[in-house]
Amino acid sequence: MPTLAWDAGCGDCLVSHVRRLAAQVLARVARGNSLNDVLPPVLESVTGRDRAFLQALCFVCLRHYHRLDFILSRLLQKPIKDAEIHALALVGLAQIGKMGVKPHAAVAETVSASGRKRWARSLLNALLRNYLRRQADLEAAADTDYQASVSHPAWLRRRIERAWPRQAENIMRVNNTQPPLVLRLNPGRSKRDAYLERLRSIGLSARGMEGVPTAIELERPVDVAELPGFSSGVVSVQDGAAQLAAPLLAVRQGMRVLDVCAAPGGKTAHILETCPEVEELVAVDVSRSRLDKVKQNLDRLGDAGRVKLVCADARTTQWWDGRPFDRILLDAPCSATGVIRRHPDIKILRREEDVSTLAGLQLEILEAVWPLLAQGGVLLYATCSILPEENEKQIQGFAALHRDARVLPIEADWGTATGIGRQILPGKMDGFYYARLEKCVV
């Protein structure tokens, strides 16, 4: 069932150039490039409705990639070797099957986007028209395929079904939907009710998120430039699940705090917003470019001078000055299987063997930063994964190896208690896992 009708009043959006750009982005992602790296510079080359349509087209194609590719395989006698034309075929199918673009416009503009490749023009025209004739049968066939029916790679579907047998169907359904735009309000600069009224006054409908006092969910996505006070740090973009980290860390006045794997800095900033009286906040990330993004975010909020930024591999402690930290936030690198709806390229880029590799990396970082925690201090372990190997099994194994590590309960009305920590599944919030470890005297 089409969810968007981009041909209705879209006018300038329906140009072949936008289709060509979308196909180029899709082809690069299929070759192993991150959408976060590929898409932004391409978006800068277009404006207005063309930009919105291009972004939507890329996301829809990636969310439904496995289904679209299955249908395409049924329309072809042999694979398309040209990666960009293969991607352009998927773009054409997505417009008709998922976006509600009028068939004649989708076919004409997709064919035109192939440019001077005459062989591609006739091929695309034939296969898209064939799809229109056989659409019901092809979609029915996709519904019976293990991958195509849920548009997830087979290995990931198996993992989700094994970990969450009763919730698996809903998890995969949510993964294929557009997520809400959620804001984090700086409580030191505005009350939530007051900011909601500011939004209403400019025609933006929004509501507070239950259980997350700083979270505001907008009814529809908008450019951040439209948000009152964004440039001055009154609000930031951050999902409600990520906003739970700072309260769980429970930083108090005079504490020394470490944020490990800190980029892009949303949780770093939130720590300062919840406790401005922190003695020192150190943010560590292995990537210089990603650490620059932390600084940019802190600059917007006016907090750059209050955080010590360190570019270092968290598996080493050569950067450490020897003074223990009262609180450590470890936002561990993970499979990101809880945020697929925001990063649909994960379903293409991630491989099953990555899960064990990432679990090994998480353990290395845990082992490295645990000695940096003061006795009586608390380490908050967080991932945006829904896989137990990266979450409760990881913490269970770590606690079993460290007599001075005590798992603290998390009493909350969000998520699911896993025995060790709490798991949020994709839905009202993104998929996140949290566990709290206290360092005890032994």
BARO-814865 format. One record per residue (C-alpha): residue number from 1; x, y, z. Coordinates in steps of 0.25 Angstrom, whole numbers. Example, Ala and Ser with C-alpha at 12.3 -4.5 7.8 and 13.67 -1.06 7.14 Angstrom:
2
+-----+-------+-------+-------+
: pos :     u :     v :     w :
+-----+-------+-------+-------+
:   1 :    49 :   -18 :    31 :
:   2 :    55 :    -4 :    29 :
+-----+-------+-------+-------+
***
This chain:
442
+-----+-------+-------+-------+
: pos :     u :     v :     w :
+-----+-------+-------+-------+
:   1 :     0 :     0 :     0 :
:   2 :     6 :    13 :    -4 :
:   3 :     9 :    22 :     8 :
:   4 :    12 :    35 :     1 :
:   5 :     7 :    42 :   -11 :
:   6 :    18 :    50 :   -17 :
:   7 :    12 :    53 :   -30 :
:   8 :     0 :    61 :   -24 :
:   9 :     4 :    76 :   -25 :
:  10 :    19 :    72 :   -25 :
:  11 :    22 :    79 :   -38 :
:  12 :    37 :    82 :   -39 :
:  13 :    40 :    69 :   -31 :
:  14 :    37 :    60 :   -43 :
:  15 :    50 :    62 :   -50 :
:  16 :    59 :    51 :   -56 :
:  17 :    71 :    58 :   -49 :
:  18 :    66 :    55 :   -35 :
:  19 :    64 :    40 :   -39 :
:  20 :    78 :    39 :   -44 :
:  21 :    84 :    45 :   -31 :
:  22 :    75 :    35 :   -23 :
:  23 :    81 :    24 :   -32 :
:  24 :    95 :    28 :   -30 :
:  25 :    93 :    29 :   -15 :
:  26 :    87 :    15 :   -15 :
:  27 :    98 :     9 :   -23 :
:  28 :   109 :    15 :   -14 :
:  29 :   102 :     9 :    -2 :
:  30 :   101 :    -4 :    -8 :
:  31 :   116 :    -4 :   -10 :
:  32 :   118 :    -2 :     5 :
:  33 :   117 :    13 :     7 :
:  34 :   109 :    19 :    19 :
:  35 :    97 :    27 :    16 :
:  36 :   102 :    37 :    26 :
:  37 :   114 :    39 :    17 :
:  38 :   108 :    38 :     3 :
:  39 :    95 :    46 :     5 :
:  40 :    98 :    59 :    11 :
:  41 :   107 :    65 :     0 :
:  42 :    97 :    60 :   -11 :
:  43 :    85 :    67 :    -3 :
:  44 :    93 :    80 :    -3 :
:  45 :    92 :    80 :   -19 :
:  46 :    77 :    81 :   -19 :
:  47 :    67 :    90 :   -12 :
:  48 :    53 :    91 :    -8 :
:  49 :    43 :    80 :   -12 :
:  50 :    54 :    73 :   -20 :
:  51 :    62 :    72 :    -7 :
:  52 :    51 :    66 :     1 :
:  53 :    47 :    56 :   -10 :
:  54 :    61 :    52 :   -12 :
:  55 :    63 :    49 :     3 :
:  56 :    50 :    41 :     3 :
:  57 :    53 :    33 :    -9 :
:  58 :    66 :    29 :    -3 :
:  59 :    60 :    25 :    10 :
:  60 :    49 :    17 :     4 :
:  61 :    58 :    10 :    -6 :
:  62 :    67 :     6 :     6 :
:  63 :    55 :     2 :    15 :
:  64 :    49 :    -7 :     5 :
:  65 :    62 :   -11 :    -2 :
:  66 :    61 :   -26 :    -1 :
:  67 :    46 :   -26 :    -5 :
:  68 :    49 :   -17 :   -17 :
:  69 :    61 :   -25 :   -21 :
:  70 :    53 :   -38 :   -20 :
:  71 :    43 :   -33 :   -30 :
:  72 :    53 :   -27 :   -39 :
:  73 :    60 :   -41 :   -40 :
:  74 :    46 :   -47 :   -44 :
:  75 :    45 :   -36 :   -55 :
:  76 :    59 :   -39 :   -61 :
:  77 :    64 :   -51 :   -69 :
:  78 :    79 :   -47 :   -65 :
:  79 :    84 :   -38 :   -55 :
:  80 :    87 :   -23 :   -58 :
:  81 :   103 :   -22 :   -57 :
:  82 :   102 :    -7 :   -57 :
:  83 :   101 :    -3 :   -42 :
:  84 :    94 :    10 :   -45 :
:  85 :    84 :     5 :   -55 :
:  86 :    81 :    -6 :   -45 :
:  87 :    79 :     4 :   -34 :
:  88 :    70 :    13 :   -44 :
:  89 :    61 :     1 :   -46 :
:  90 :    59 :     0 :   -31 :
:  91 :    56 :    15 :   -31 :
:  92 :    45 :    13 :   -41 :
:  93 :    39 :     1 :   -34 :
:  94 :    39 :     9 :   -21 :
:  95 :    32 :    21 :   -27 :
:  96 :    21 :    12 :   -32 :
:  97 :    20 :     2 :   -21 :
:  98 :    23 :    10 :    -9 :
:  99 :    22 :    24 :   -11 :
: 100 :     9 :    26 :   -19 :
: 101 :    15 :    33 :   -31 :
: 102 :     6 :    33 :   -43 :
: 103 :    11 :    21 :   -52 :
: 104 :    13 :    29 :   -64 :
: 105 :    22 :    40 :   -57 :
: 106 :    30 :    29 :   -50 :
: 107 :    33 :    21 :   -63 :
: 108 :    36 :    34 :   -71 :
: 109 :    45 :    40 :   -62 :
: 110 :    52 :    28 :   -58 :
: 111 :    55 :    24 :   -72 :
: 112 :    59 :    38 :   -75 :
: 113 :    69 :    38 :   -63 :
: 114 :    77 :    27 :   -70 :
: 115 :    83 :    38 :   -79 :
: 116 :    90 :    34 :   -91 :
: 117 :    90 :    19 :   -88 :
: 118 :    80 :    15 :   -99 :
: 119 :    80 :     0 :   -95 :
: 120 :    76 :     4 :   -81 :
: 121 :    65 :    13 :   -86 :
: 122 :    58 :     2 :   -93 :
: 123 :    61 :    -8 :   -82 :
: 124 :    55 :     1 :   -71 :
: 125 :    43 :     4 :   -79 :
: 126 :    40 :   -10 :   -81 :
: 127 :    42 :   -15 :   -67 :
: 128 :    34 :    -4 :   -61 :
: 129 :    23 :    -6 :   -70 :
: 130 :    24 :   -21 :   -68 :
: 131 :    23 :   -18 :   -53 :
: 132 :    10 :   -10 :   -55 :
: 133 :     4 :   -22 :   -62 :
: 134 :     8 :   -32 :   -52 :
: 135 :     8 :   -24 :   -39 :
: 136 :    -2 :   -32 :   -31 :
: 137 :     5 :   -45 :   -34 :
: 138 :    19 :   -40 :   -32 :
: 139 :    15 :   -34 :   -19 :
: 140 :     8 :   -47 :   -14 :
: 141 :    21 :   -55 :   -18 :
: 142 :    29 :   -45 :    -9 :
: 143 :    20 :   -47 :     2 :
: 144 :    24 :   -62 :     2 :
: 145 :    39 :   -60 :     2 :
: 146 :    47 :   -60 :    15 :
: 147 :    55 :   -48 :    12 :
: 148 :    46 :   -40 :     3 :
: 149 :    33 :   -41 :    12 :
: 150 :    39 :   -33 :    23 :
: 151 :    50 :   -26 :    15 :
: 152 :    61 :   -31 :    24 :
: 153 :    73 :   -40 :    21 :
: 154 :    71 :   -54 :    25 :
: 155 :    82 :   -54 :    36 :
: 156 :    76 :   -42 :    43 :
: 157 :    62 :   -47 :    42 :
: 158 :    66 :   -60 :    49 :
: 159 :    74 :   -53 :    60 :
: 160 :    62 :   -44 :    63 :
: 161 :    52 :   -56 :    63 :
: 162 :    61 :   -64 :    72 :
: 163 :    63 :   -52 :    82 :
: 164 :    49 :   -47 :    82 :
: 165 :    40 :   -57 :    76 :
: 166 :    27 :   -51 :    80 :
: 167 :    31 :   -37 :    76 :
: 168 :    39 :   -40 :    64 :
: 169 :    28 :   -37 :    54 :
: 170 :    25 :   -23 :    60 :
: 171 :    40 :   -20 :    61 :
: 172 :    42 :   -22 :    46 :
: 173 :    30 :   -15 :    43 :
: 174 :    34 :    -3 :    51 :
: 175 :    48 :    -3 :    44 :
: 176 :    42 :    -1 :    31 :
: 177 :    34 :    12 :    35 :
: 178 :    38 :    26 :    36 :
: 179 :    42 :    30 :    50 :
: 180 :    37 :    42 :    57 :
: 181 :    45 :    55 :    59 :
: 182 :    48 :    56 :    74 :
: 183 :    54 :    68 :    81 :
: 184 :    61 :    69 :    94 :
: 185 :    58 :    81 :   102 :
: 186 :    68 :    88 :   110 :
: 187 :    61 :    90 :   124 :
: 188 :    70 :   101 :   128 :
: 189 :    65 :   109 :   116 :
: 190 :    50 :   106 :   115 :
: 191 :    39 :    99 :   121 :
: 192 :    33 :    88 :   112 :
: 193 :    19 :    94 :   113 :
: 194 :    24 :   107 :   109 :
: 195 :    32 :   102 :    97 :
: 196 :    20 :    93 :    92 :
: 197 :    12 :   106 :    92 :
: 198 :    23 :   113 :    84 :
: 199 :    22 :   102 :    74 :
: 200 :     7 :   103 :    73 :
: 201 :     8 :   118 :    71 :
: 202 :    16 :   115 :    58 :
: 203 :     7 :   104 :    53 :
: 204 :    15 :    92 :    58 :
: 205 :     7 :    81 :    65 :
: 206 :    15 :    74 :    76 :
: 207 :    13 :    66 :    89 :
: 208 :    22 :    63 :   101 :
: 209 :    27 :    48 :   102 :
: 210 :    22 :    41 :   114 :
: 211 :    32 :    36 :   123 :
: 212 :    43 :    45 :   117 :
: 213 :    41 :    59 :   123 :
: 214 :    51 :    66 :   113 :
: 215 :    45 :    59 :   100 :
: 216 :    36 :    66 :    90 :
: 217 :    31 :    58 :    78 :
: 218 :    27 :    66 :    66 :
: 219 :    15 :    62 :    58 :
: 220 :    23 :    63 :    45 :
: 221 :    37 :    65 :    42 :
: 222 :    42 :    79 :    39 :
: 223 :    56 :    85 :    36 :
: 224 :    63 :    89 :    49 :
: 225 :    63 :   103 :    44 :
: 226 :    48 :   104 :    46 :
: 227 :    50 :   101 :    61 :
: 228 :    49 :   112 :    71 :
: 229 :    62 :   113 :    79 :
: 230 :    69 :   102 :    72 :
: 231 :    81 :   111 :    68 :
: 232 :    83 :   116 :    82 :
: 233 :    82 :   102 :    88 :
: 234 :    68 :   102 :    94 :
: 235 :    65 :    89 :    87 :
: 236 :    73 :    78 :    80 :
: 237 :    69 :    66 :    72 :
: 238 :    70 :    53 :    80 :
: 239 :    61 :    41 :    81 :
: 240 :    54 :    39 :    94 :
: 241 :    62 :    26 :    97 :
: 242 :    75 :    33 :    96 :
: 243 :    70 :    44 :   105 :
: 244 :    69 :    33 :   116 :
: 245 :    84 :    32 :   118 :
: 246 :    87 :    45 :   125 :
: 247 :    76 :    42 :   136 :
: 248 :    81 :    28 :   138 :
: 249 :    95 :    33 :   140 :
: 250 :    90 :    41 :   151 :
: 251 :   102 :    51 :   151 :
: 252 :   102 :    60 :   164 :
: 253 :   110 :    73 :   167 :
: 254 :   125 :    72 :   168 :
: 255 :   126 :    59 :   161 :
: 256 :   136 :    55 :   150 :
: 257 :   130 :    49 :   138 :
: 258 :   135 :    41 :   126 :
: 259 :   127 :    40 :   113 :
: 260 :   133 :    28 :   105 :
: 261 :   130 :    27 :    90 :
: 262 :   124 :    41 :    91 :
: 263 :   121 :    45 :    77 :
: 264 :   113 :    52 :    72 :
: 265 :   111 :    58 :    86 :
: 266 :    96 :    58 :    89 :
: 267 :    98 :    50 :   102 :
: 268 :   110 :    59 :   105 :
: 269 :   101 :    71 :   104 :
: 270 :    90 :    65 :   112 :
: 271 :    99 :    62 :   124 :
: 272 :   102 :    76 :   125 :
: 273 :    88 :    80 :   124 :
: 274 :    84 :    71 :   135 :
: 275 :    95 :    75 :   144 :
: 276 :   102 :    88 :   140 :
: 277 :   110 :    87 :   153 :
: 278 :   118 :    75 :   149 :
: 279 :   133 :    77 :   153 :
: 280 :   139 :    72 :   140 :
: 281 :   133 :    65 :   127 :
: 282 :   143 :    57 :   118 :
: 283 :   138 :    53 :   105 :
: 284 :   146 :    42 :    97 :
: 285 :   144 :    37 :    83 :
: 286 :   154 :    30 :    74 :
: 287 :   150 :    38 :    61 :
: 288 :   155 :    52 :    60 :
: 289 :   144 :    56 :    50 :
: 290 :   133 :    51 :    59 :
: 291 :   139 :    58 :    71 :
: 292 :   139 :    71 :    62 :
: 293 :   124 :    68 :    62 :
: 294 :   123 :    67 :    77 :
: 295 :   130 :    81 :    77 :
: 296 :   120 :    87 :    67 :
: 297 :   108 :    82 :    75 :
: 298 :   114 :    87 :    88 :
: 299 :   117 :   101 :    81 :
: 300 :   103 :   102 :    77 :
: 301 :    99 :   100 :    92 :
: 302 :   109 :   109 :    97 :
: 303 :   116 :    98 :   105 :
: 304 :   129 :    95 :    97 :
: 305 :   138 :   101 :   107 :
: 306 :   132 :    92 :   118 :
: 307 :   136 :    79 :   112 :
: 308 :   150 :    73 :   110 :
: 309 :   150 :    66 :    97 :
: 310 :   160 :    55 :    95 :
: 311 :   163 :    48 :    82 :
: 312 :   167 :    34 :    86 :
: 313 :   164 :    19 :    85 :
: 314 :   156 :    15 :    97 :
: 315 :   163 :     2 :    98 :
: 316 :   175 :     9 :   103 :
: 317 :   177 :    18 :   115 :
: 318 :   190 :    26 :   111 :
: 319 :   181 :    39 :   110 :
: 320 :   177 :    37 :   125 :
: 321 :   182 :    46 :   136 :
: 322 :   181 :    35 :   147 :
: 323 :   169 :    42 :   154 :
: 324 :   157 :    33 :   155 :
: 325 :   143 :    36 :   150 :
: 326 :   131 :    36 :   158 :
: 327 :   122 :    33 :   146 :
: 328 :   125 :    27 :   133 :
: 329 :   116 :    26 :   121 :
: 330 :   120 :    16 :   111 :
: 331 :   111 :    17 :    98 :
: 332 :   117 :     5 :    92 :
: 333 :   119 :     3 :    77 :
: 334 :   109 :    -8 :    73 :
: 335 :   101 :   -13 :    62 :
: 336 :    91 :    -2 :    62 :
: 337 :    79 :   -12 :    60 :
: 338 :    71 :    -3 :    69 :
: 339 :    71 :     9 :    60 :
: 340 :    69 :     3 :    46 :
: 341 :    57 :    12 :    43 :
: 342 :    66 :    24 :    44 :
: 343 :    78 :    17 :    37 :
: 344 :    72 :     7 :    27 :
: 345 :    85 :     5 :    21 :
: 346 :    89 :    -4 :    33 :
: 347 :    81 :   -15 :    26 :
: 348 :    90 :   -15 :    14 :
: 349 :   103 :   -11 :    21 :
: 350 :   103 :   -20 :    33 :
: 351 :   108 :   -35 :    33 :
: 352 :   104 :   -46 :    43 :
: 353 :   119 :   -47 :    46 :
: 354 :   119 :   -33 :    50 :
: 355 :   111 :   -36 :    63 :
: 356 :   122 :   -45 :    69 :
: 357 :   133 :   -35 :    65 :
: 358 :   126 :   -23 :    71 :
: 359 :   123 :   -31 :    84 :
: 360 :   138 :   -34 :    85 :
: 361 :   141 :   -19 :    83 :
: 362 :   130 :   -15 :    94 :
: 363 :   137 :   -25 :   104 :
: 364 :   151 :   -19 :   101 :
: 365 :   146 :    -5 :   104 :
: 366 :   138 :    -9 :   116 :
: 367 :   151 :   -16 :   121 :
: 368 :   159 :    -3 :   118 :
: 369 :   150 :     7 :   125 :
: 370 :   146 :    -1 :   137 :
: 371 :   159 :     2 :   144 :
: 372 :   156 :    17 :   142 :
: 373 :   144 :    17 :   151 :
: 374 :   145 :    21 :   165 :
: 375 :   140 :    11 :   176 :
: 376 :   125 :    14 :   178 :
: 377 :   124 :    20 :   164 :
: 378 :   115 :    16 :   154 :
: 379 :   117 :    12 :   139 :
: 380 :   105 :    13 :   130 :
: 381 :   106 :     3 :   118 :
: 382 :    97 :     7 :   106 :
: 383 :    95 :     1 :    92 :
: 384 :    85 :     4 :    81 :
: 385 :    84 :   -11 :    79 :
: 386 :    73 :   -21 :    81 :
: 387 :    82 :   -33 :    81 :
: 388 :    85 :   -40 :    94 :
: 389 :   100 :   -43 :    90 :
: 390 :   103 :   -28 :    91 :
: 391 :    94 :   -25 :   103 :
: 392 :    90 :   -34 :   115 :
: 393 :    99 :   -45 :   111 :
: 394 :   111 :   -36 :   110 :
: 395 :   108 :   -30 :   124 :
: 396 :   105 :   -43 :   130 :
: 397 :   119 :   -48 :   125 :
: 398 :   126 :   -36 :   129 :
: 399 :   120 :   -36 :   143 :
: 400 :   123 :   -51 :   145 :
: 401 :   138 :   -48 :   142 :
: 402 :   139 :   -36 :   152 :
: 403 :   136 :   -38 :   166 :
: 404 :   135 :   -23 :   168 :
: 405 :   124 :   -21 :   158 :
: 406 :   110 :   -21 :   163 :
: 407 :    98 :   -19 :   154 :
: 408 :    89 :    -9 :   159 :
: 409 :    74 :   -10 :   156 :
: 410 :    67 :     0 :   147 :
: 411 :    53 :     2 :   152 :
: 412 :    45 :     8 :   140 :
: 413 :    32 :     8 :   133 :
: 414 :    39 :     8 :   119 :
: 415 :    45 :    -4 :   112 :
: 416 :    46 :   -18 :   117 :
: 417 :    54 :   -24 :   128 :
: 418 :    63 :   -34 :   123 :
: 419 :    69 :   -39 :   136 :
: 420 :    81 :   -30 :   134 :
: 421 :    78 :   -16 :   130 :
: 422 :    66 :   -12 :   122 :
: 423 :    63 :   -13 :   107 :
: 424 :    55 :    -3 :    99 :
: 425 :    49 :    -9 :    86 :
: 426 :    47 :     0 :    73 :
: 427 :    33 :     6 :    74 :
: 428 :    30 :    19 :    82 :
: 429 :    45 :    20 :    84 :
: 430 :    57 :    15 :    77 :
: 431 :    63 :     1 :    81 :
: 432 :    72 :     3 :    92 :
: 433 :    79 :    -5 :   104 :
: 434 :    83 :     1 :   117 :
: 435 :    91 :    -6 :   129 :
: 436 :    96 :     1 :   141 :
: 437 :   109 :    -5 :   148 :
: 438 :   114 :     0 :   162 :
: 439 :   128 :    -2 :   166 :
: 440 :   129 :    -9 :   179 :
: 441 :   139 :   -11 :   190 :
: 442 :   144 :   -26 :   190 :
+-----+-------+-------+-------+
***
